[in-house]
Amino acid sequence: MNASSGRLPVSRRGLLAGASGLGLGGAVSLSGLAAAPAAAADPAASPLLWQQPGHSGAPRVGGLHLQFGPDASREVVVSWHTTRSVANPRVMYGTSNGGFGRTVQAATRTYRDAASGTEVRVHHARITGLRPDTDYVYAAVHDGTTPELGTVRTAPRGRAAFTFTSFGDQGTPTLGRKTANGYVNDNLGSPAAGDTTAGVERIAPLFHLLNGDLCYANIATDRVRTWSDWFENNTRSARHRPWMPAAGNHENEKGNGPVGYGAYQAYFDLPDSGSDDELRGLWYSFTAGSVRVISLNNDDVAYQDGGNSYIHGYSGGAQQRWLERELATADADPEIDWIVVCMHQVVISTADRFNGADLGVREAWVPLFDRYGVDLVVCGHEHHYERSHPIRGQQPTDTRTPVPVATGTRTIDTTKGTVHMVIGGGGTSAPSNQLFFDPPKARVITGVGAADPATGKRPPVYVVEDAPWSAFRDADNPYGFASFDVDPGRRGGQTTIDVTYYSVSGPYGDLVPVNRFTLTRPRGARGGGRGR
């Protein structure tokens, strides 16, 4: 949807007045923004005074969050949700120097939660034609309510430095269900789910990758409230930088959409992958600088029965075919240095009595990661932090044990193999960092048994293997995230990603570096390039 003109003359001084904290040196007060439809102002008039909204009873702008388009240097989607119909949802936006100079209308997507019957309306305003590596301010509003402000920086175009972060398995810090003994959190959340958001904001990355199991709504009594609580916790970050998700097994909600992801698909407007509409947004890719990020939904290939319904093979191979085309395209592009995959279930894990690694993912996708030189895979599912040595190839075992190609722990040449990171300490009340095998081993799900008549779930079948691929495990800290500093390097030289895993504690997101290492590869070596 293209933006329309209609300049609103807000002075730079007025725009940036107030307390700092929005990433542009100042906050913008929106208490005076009109709730009436935006219109072009008289250029001869004094700076526009926008009146307070009337008491129309319109719902507030809830859960404001951002997503990048396929080209993160040019396209951003601004999203928010309501549970009632609203009139004229729109976003006003502009640069920090120019104010809200343009307006784009939002399209509304709906879903009806099968458990409660509540209809949720999610409003997505797609802003295109932005300038790369540029700060923008925006205000999301619909008629009769107070606008909500956000800021966003577009990605650089071409080779440039930037930072992104990643974690999975967050939950919510809120108490959402009332029992006879008081309120409880029934979706695996904990106060740490708020601490990690604060920690991400201390880094202030360009974007954040969510490695699945966002809020665990599928096990909550009130699924709609759980999603709302999750967005309310994260909007303090997600309104300033895109939080780009991968769908995990706990996004699979019984009755919501053809394969259970109807809520997830409504809340996020993600880059188009050309999939059928019923599978929209479950896999996608985007480019930021010289990094191609590929987000997958591996419930499609994983054997474990982990959602509200068993959907192994749901895409009929469509995701697999798309993934191979996407990887081939990225590997052939001399402007792409790094291929990063974000998904939920894991290829590696040394936790005992937890989920385990999944043979289905190893069989379907690891050979593709090897063939097309994927540099980094970030996952969740296991509620701890660990990482592998670079791996390439598989042993001829029943579990397809990954083969480490190097054992250095500080600097890793990713042209030799792919590094897998389990970053599942986003905030759940069930961490797994105290469950490590010692010495390292892995339980691998090799299939599932017949459905249990009592639960309807298919129990996993496990095989235990040695773990020669294990490089680092954090047994001390249950919560944290990883930060990735991309350095494009120089023409003819090496490009690097400096990785730091931080433990997080406390409501202010106090950070302690736990594990540091560097990924390196020749700059411009893909697509037959020679050090561009």
Secondary structure as UniProt FT lines:
FT   STRAND          4..5
FT   HELIX           12..16
FT   TURN            31..32
FT   TURN            43..44
FT   STRAND          62..68
FT   TURN            72..74
FT   STRAND          76..82
FT   STRAND          90..95
FT   TURN            96..98
FT   STRAND          102..105
FT   STRAND          107..112
FT   TURN            114..116
FT   STRAND          119..127
FT   TURN            132..133
FT   STRAND          135..141
FT   TURN            143..144
FT   STRAND          148..153
FT   STRAND          162..167
FT   STRAND          177..179
FT   TURN            180..181
FT   STRAND          182..184
FT   HELIX           192..203
FT   STRAND          207..210
FT   HELIX           217..219
FT   HELIX           223..238
FT   TURN            239..240
FT   STRAND          243..245
FT   HELIX           249..251
FT   TURN            254..255
FT   TURN            258..259
FT   HELIX           262..267
FT   HELIX           277..279
FT   TURN            280..281
FT   STRAND          284..288
FT   TURN            289..290
FT   STRAND          291..295
FT   HELIX           298..300
FT   TURN            312..317
FT   HELIX           318..331
FT   TURN            334..335
FT   STRAND          338..342
FT   STRAND          357..358
FT   HELIX           359..364
FT   HELIX           366..371
FT   TURN            372..373
FT   STRAND          376..379
FT   STRAND          385..388
FT   STRAND          391..394
FT   TURN            398..399
FT   STRAND          402..404
FT   STRAND          411..413
FT   TURN            414..416
FT   STRAND          418..423
FT   TURN            433..434
FT   STRAND          441..448
FT   TURN            453..455
FT   STRAND          460..466
FT   TURN            468..469
FT   STRAND          470..473
FT   STRAND          480..487
FT   TURN            491..492
FT   STRAND          494..505
FT   TURN            506..509
FT   STRAND          510..522
FT   TURN            523..524
FT   HELIX           526..528
//
